Amino acid sequence: MLDQKTIDIIKSTVPVLEKHGETITTRFYQLMFGNHPELLNIFNHANQKQGRQQKALAGTVYAAAMYIDNLEAILPVVKQIAHKHRSLGIKPEHYPIVGKHLLLAIKDVLGDAATDEIINAWAEAYNVIADAFISVEAEMYDEATNQDGGWDGFRSFIVDRKVVESDVITSFYLKPADHKGISSFIPGQYISIKLEIEGEKYTHIRQYSLSDSPGKDYYRISVKREAGTANPDGMVSNFLHDGVNEGDILNISAPAGDFVLDMEKTNPVVLLSGGVGLTPMLSMLKTVVEMQPGRNVTFVHAAANSNVHALRDEVEELAALDHVKSYIFYDAPTEEDRVNNRFDVEGFITRDWLNDKVAIGEADFYFCGPVPFMKAMNRSLKELGVNEDRIHFEFFGPKGSLED
């Protein structure tokens, strides 16, 4: 436990962290990767290059300082990050490395303002925060390893099937190379894939949402091809599309993630997706149909047009059921889309449409997609009076903010 003096010192740094947080975390990663380049085998290069990881870490450090005397308040954030860490293979021995370089970055950025008293207080606080992460992650490692079909670290899976779903999305059906059982998962969770790409010095790890329901003898991911290979995201997705074929081996970690469908509830559920954000939503839809056949579910998907709209047939088949409703929004429909009535609404999902078509007062809402889409959904639902405990969303990548 931290003494009151240390707590007071940490809290006194909150305004500084609010102002200089991203500068500190940017410097932190520069220092850490400079001294430990082997960690580039774990961290997402795209998130680093685009500044998303630096921003997310700055937010976490700021929250930790703000609630240093009540870390229980940020336990949901700790658990969310811990899921990522377990999926990536972050272990207790990594934490002293992180702590050392975080303190160096604080000192480097703040200069003389980072007194010995402040640095020593942060050293103490970091150890408490690290212990919290290590404890939560230990439970997650244990659960992932010891559940039926579970495993530790990365396991070899064969690409059993590769299916083109649209102009930009392809599905991969993955079966264990050892032909043994695989662990179940909660709809909404993801797996990490570790890739060794020719010409790349370091491995690349990416998380992809599972796009089918649990209980199968395979995992399915549906991957969007990102434009261009110059950026790390595009390099990885293009490698999967063009360089990975049926029969190839991929190394994956056990399912993880806390953006999951609450199966204890029976109230209506509304699933809102934009683009490839439909992958966890489809898993949720199929699971509701299979495991909660009486639960009303509304599936709303937004895409540019049918050329990029993946997995449509699977949703249409389920939408024939009495308790399932499905709506399609295209903001740039083709002439063929118009002629063949392939969509329900032209344009974007709006607050007024949601108010008119959805049981706002009763439903739980889950959404995923591009950040502008998620901001619009979040804003619309709040304006319609939906309580935060009924609003659930997932970022593809480090946690960000949906506030404008």
C-alpha positions in Angstrom: 0.0 0.0 0.0 1.1 3.5 -0.7 1.4 6.0 2.1 -0.5 9.3 2.0 2.5 11.4 1.1 3.2 9.3 -1.9 -0.5 9.4 -2.9 -0.5 13.2 -2.6 2.7 13.5 -4.8 1.2 11.3 -7.5 -2.1 13.2 -7.5 -0.1 16.5 -7.8 1.3 15.3 -11.1 -2.2 14.8 -12.7 -2.2 18.3 -14.4 1.3 17.7 -15.7 0.2 14.3 -17.1 -2.8 15.8 -18.7 -0.6 18.3 -20.5 2.5 16.2 -21.3 1.1 12.7 -21.2 1.5 11.8 -24.9 4.9 13.4 -25.1 6.0 11.2 -22.1 4.6 8.0 -23.6 6.1 8.8 -27.0 9.5 9.2 -25.4 8.9 6.1 -23.3 8.4 3.9 -26.4 11.5 5.4 -28.1 13.6 4.7 -25.1 12.3 1.2 -24.5 12.5 0.0 -28.0 15.9 1.5 -28.3 17.2 -0.5 -25.4 15.0 -3.6 -26.0 14.3 -3.9 -29.7 13.2 -7.6 -29.1 9.9 -6.2 -27.7 9.0 -5.1 -31.2 8.1 -8.8 -31.7 5.2 -8.2 -29.3 4.0 -4.6 -29.8 1.8 -3.6 -32.7 3.9 -1.6 -35.1 0.9 0.1 -36.8 -0.4 1.4 -33.5 3.0 2.8 -32.7 3.4 4.4 -36.1 0.0 6.0 -36.0 0.3 7.2 -32.4 -2.7 5.2 -31.1 -0.7 3.3 -28.6 1.0 6.4 -27.2 -2.3 8.1 -26.7 -3.9 5.0 -25.1 -1.0 4.6 -22.7 -1.1 8.3 -21.8 -4.7 7.9 -20.9 -4.0 4.9 -18.8 -1.2 6.6 -16.9 -3.4 9.7 -16.3 -6.2 7.5 -15.0 -3.8 5.6 -12.7 -2.6 8.9 -11.2 -6.1 10.2 -10.8 -7.3 7.1 -9.0 -4.1 6.1 -7.3 -5.9 5.9 -4.0 -8.7 3.9 -5.4 -7.4 1.6 -8.2 -10.7 -0.4 -8.0 -12.2 2.4 -9.9 -10.1 1.7 -13.0 -10.4 -2.1 -12.7 -12.5 -2.4 -15.9 -9.7 -0.6 -17.8 -7.1 -2.9 -16.2 -9.0 -6.0 -17.2 -9.5 -4.7 -20.8 -5.8 -4.1 -21.1 -5.0 -7.4 -19.3 -6.9 -9.3 -22.0 -4.7 -7.7 -24.7 -1.6 -8.5 -22.7 -2.5 -12.1 -22.2 -3.4 -12.4 -25.8 0.0 -10.9 -26.8 2.1 -12.8 -24.3 3.1 -10.0 -22.0 4.6 -11.6 -18.9 5.6 -10.4 -15.4 9.3 -10.1 -16.4 8.3 -7.4 -18.9 6.9 -5.0 -16.2 10.3 -3.9 -14.7 11.5 -3.0 -18.2 8.3 -0.9 -18.8 8.7 0.7 -15.4 12.3 1.7 -15.8 11.7 3.3 -19.2 8.5 5.1 -18.1 10.4 6.8 -15.2 13.2 7.7 -17.6 10.7 9.2 -20.0 9.1 11.3 -17.2 12.5 12.6 -16.2 13.5 13.2 -19.8 10.4 15.2 -20.7 9.9 17.1 -17.5 13.5 17.8 -16.8 14.2 19.6 -13.5 10.4 19.6 -12.7 10.7 15.8 -12.2 12.3 16.0 -8.8 13.7 12.9 -7.0 10.7 13.0 -4.8 8.3 12.8 -7.8 10.4 10.0 -9.5 10.6 8.0 -6.3 6.8 8.4 -5.7 6.1 7.2 -9.2 8.5 4.3 -8.8 6.4 3.2 -5.8 3.1 3.8 -7.5 4.2 1.9 -10.7 5.1 -1.2 -8.6 1.6 -1.1 -7.1 -0.1 -0.7 -10.6 2.1 -3.4 -12.1 1.2 -5.8 -9.4 -2.4 -5.2 -10.1 -1.9 -6.0 -13.8 0.2 -9.0 -13.1 -2.3 -10.4 -10.7 -5.2 -10.0 -13.1 -3.2 -11.4 -16.0 -2.1 -14.4 -14.0 -5.7 -15.4 -13.5 -6.3 -15.0 -17.3 -3.3 -17.1 -18.2 -4.5 -19.8 -15.9 -8.0 -19.8 -17.3 -6.8 -19.8 -20.9 -4.5 -22.7 -20.3 -6.6 -24.9 -18.1 -10.0 -24.7 -19.6 -11.2 -27.5 -21.9 -9.2 -27.2 -25.2 -7.2 -24.4 -23.7 -3.5 -23.7 -24.2 -0.7 -21.3 -23.2 1.1 -19.0 -25.6 0.7 -19.5 -29.3 -0.6 -22.7 -30.9 -0.4 -23.9 -34.5 -3.6 -23.9 -36.5 -4.2 -25.0 -40.1 -6.1 -22.7 -42.5 -8.8 -25.2 -43.3 -10.8 -22.9 -45.6 -10.2 -19.5 -47.1 -13.4 -17.8 -48.4 -13.7 -14.5 -50.2 -16.7 -12.7 -48.6 -16.5 -9.4 -50.5 -14.1 -7.2 -52.5 -12.3 -6.4 -49.3 -13.0 -9.1 -46.7 -11.9 -12.7 -46.7 -12.7 -15.3 -44.0 -10.2 -17.8 -42.7 -11.4 -21.0 -41.0 -8.7 -22.2 -38.6 -8.4 -25.8 -37.2 -5.8 -26.9 -34.6 -2.8 -28.6 -36.3 -2.7 -31.2 -33.4 -6.3 -32.1 -34.1 -7.2 -31.8 -30.4 -10.0 -29.8 -29.0 -10.2 -26.0 -28.9 -11.4 -23.7 -26.1 -14.8 -22.1 -26.4 -15.2 -18.3 -26.4 -17.7 -15.6 -25.6 -19.2 -13.9 -28.7 -17.4 -10.6 -29.2 -13.9 -12.0 -28.3 -10.8 -12.1 -30.6 -7.7 -14.1 -31.2 -4.2 -12.9 -31.8 -2.2 -14.1 -34.8 1.6 -14.1 -34.8 3.0 -13.7 -38.3 6.5 -13.9 -39.7 6.5 -12.0 -42.9 9.4 -12.4 -45.4 11.7 -9.3 -45.3 10.4 -8.2 -41.9 12.9 -8.2 -39.0 10.3 -8.6 -36.3 7.2 -10.7 -36.0 3.8 -9.0 -36.3 0.9 -9.8 -33.9 -2.6 -8.7 -34.8 -6.0 -9.3 -33.1 -9.0 -10.3 -35.1 -12.5 -10.7 -33.8 -14.1 -14.2 -34.1 -16.9 -14.0 -36.7 -18.7 -17.2 -36.0 -20.5 -18.6 -33.0 -18.7 -20.7 -30.4 -18.9 -24.5 -30.1 -17.5 -25.3 -33.5 -14.3 -27.3 -34.2 -12.8 -24.3 -35.8 -12.3 -20.5 -35.3 -13.3 -18.1 -38.0 -11.9 -14.6 -38.6 -13.0 -12.3 -41.4 -10.2 -9.9 -42.3 -10.5 -6.6 -44.2 -7.7 -5.9 -46.7 -6.3 -2.5 -45.7 -5.3 -0.2 -48.6 -1.6 -0.2 -49.4 1.3 -2.2 -48.0 3.4 0.9 -46.9 1.7 1.0 -43.5 2.0 -1.9 -41.0 -1.8 -2.6 -41.0 -1.9 -2.8 -44.7 1.2 -5.0 -44.8 -0.4 -7.6 -42.4 -3.8 -7.7 -43.9 -2.5 -7.9 -47.5 -0.1 -10.7 -46.4 -3.1 -12.7 -45.0 -5.1 -12.1 -48.2 -2.3 -12.7 -50.7 0.3 -14.8 -48.8 -1.7 -17.2 -46.7 -3.5 -20.1 -48.4 -5.5 -23.2 -47.4 -3.2 -25.7 -45.7 -0.9 -23.1 -44.3 -0.1 -22.8 -40.6 -0.9 -19.8 -38.4 0.1 -19.4 -34.8 -2.7 -18.0 -32.6 -3.3 -17.4 -28.9 -6.5 -18.4 -27.1 -9.6 -16.2 -27.4 -9.5 -13.0 -25.3 -11.4 -9.8 -24.8 -14.0 -8.2 -22.6 -16.4 -6.8 -25.3 -18.8 -9.7 -25.0 -22.5 -10.4 -25.3 -24.2 -10.7 -21.9 -25.8 -14.0 -22.1 -27.4 -13.7 -18.7 -29.9 -11.1 -20.0 -33.0 -11.9 -22.0 -34.0 -8.3 -23.0 -33.9 -7.2 -26.6 -30.4 -6.7 -28.1 -29.5 -4.3 -30.9 -26.3 -5.0 -32.9 -24.9 -2.0 -34.9 -22.0 -2.4 -37.2 -20.1 -0.4 -39.8 -17.8 -2.1 -42.4 -15.7 -4.9 -41.0 -17.1 -4.1 -37.5 -19.8 -6.6 -38.4 -17.4 -9.5 -37.4 -18.0 -9.5 -33.6 -21.7 -8.5 -34.2 -22.3 -11.5 -36.4 -20.8 -13.8 -33.8 -23.2 -12.3 -31.3 -26.2 -12.6 -33.7 -25.5 -16.3 -34.4 -25.0 -17.0 -30.7 -28.3 -15.4 -29.7 -30.1 -17.4 -32.4 -28.5 -20.7 -31.3 -28.5 -20.3 -27.5 -31.3 -17.8 -26.8 -33.9 -18.5 -29.5 -36.6 -16.4 -27.8 -34.5 -13.3 -27.4 -35.4 -10.4 -29.8 -32.4 -9.2 -31.7 -32.0 -6.4 -34.3 -29.0 -6.4 -36.6 -28.2 -3.2 -38.3 -25.3 -3.0 -40.7 -23.8 0.0 -42.6 -21.6 -0.3 -45.6 -20.7 1.6 -48.8 -22.5 -0.9 -51.0 -22.8 -4.6 -51.8 -19.3 -4.8 -53.3 -17.8 -4.5 -49.8 -20.7 -6.0 -47.8 -19.5 -9.3 -46.4 -21.3 -12.3 -44.9 -24.7 -10.9 -46.0 -26.2 -14.3 -46.8 -25.6 -15.6 -43.2 -27.4 -12.6 -41.8 -30.3 -12.9 -44.3 -30.8 -16.6 -43.4 -31.1 -15.7 -39.7 -33.3 -12.7 -40.4 -36.0 -15.1 -41.6 -36.7 -16.0 -38.0 -39.5 -14.3 -36.2 -37.4 -12.8 -33.4 -34.6 -11.5 -35.7 -34.8 -8.2 -37.6 -32.1 -7.0 -40.0 -31.6 -3.6 -41.7 -29.0 -2.7 -44.3 -27.7 0.9 -44.9 -25.7 1.7 -48.0 -24.2 5.2 -48.3 -22.9 4.7 -51.8 -25.1 2.1 -53.4 -24.4 0.9 -56.9 -27.0 1.1 -59.6 -27.3 -2.7 -59.4 -27.9 -2.4 -55.6 -30.8 0.0 -56.4 -32.3 -2.2 -59.1 -32.2 -5.4 -57.0 -33.3 -3.7 -53.7 -30.2 -4.9 -51.9 -30.5 -2.4 -49.1 -33.1 -0.9 -46.8 -31.9 2.7 -46.3 -29.6 4.9 -48.4 -27.4 7.0 -46.2 -26.2 6.6 -42.6 -27.8 5.3 -39.4 -29.3 8.3 -37.6 -30.7 9.0 -34.2 -34.2 9.5 -35.6 -34.1 6.2 -37.5 -33.0 4.4 -34.3 -35.8 6.1 -32.4 -38.4 5.0 -34.9 -37.3 1.4 -35.5 -35.7 0.2 -32.3 -37.0 -0.6 -28.8 -34.8 2.1 -27.2 -36.2 1.8 -23.7 -35.6 -1.9 -23.4 -32.6 -2.9 -25.4 -28.9 -3.4 -24.8 -26.8 -1.9 -27.6 -23.5 -3.2 -29.0 -21.6 -1.5 -31.8 -18.4 -1.7 -33.6 -16.9 -0.1 -36.7 -14.8 2.9 -37.8 -14.3 5.5 -35.1 -16.6 8.1 -36.8 -19.3 5.5 -37.0 -18.9 4.6 -33.3 -18.9 8.3 -32.3 -22.2 8.8 -34.2 -23.8 5.7 -32.6 -22.6 6.6 -29.1 -23.9 10.2 -29.5 -27.2 9.1 -30.9 -27.9 6.6 -28.2 -27.0 9.0 -25.4 -29.3 11.7 -26.9 -32.0 9.1 -27.0 -31.6 8.6 -23.2 -29.9 5.2 -23.3 -28.0 4.6 -20.0 -24.3 3.9 -20.3 -24.7 0.5 -18.7 -26.7 -0.5 -21.8 -24.1 0.8 -24.3 -21.2 -1.5 -25.3 -18.6 -1.0 -27.9 -15.3 -2.3 -29.2 -12.3 -0.4 -30.7 -10.2 -2.3 -33.2 -6.9 -1.4 -31.6 -6.0 0.6 -28.5 -8.9 2.1 -26.5 -9.7 5.6 -27.6 -12.5 8.1 -26.9 -15.9 8.4 -28.5 -16.3 12.0 -27.2 -16.2 14.7 -29.8 
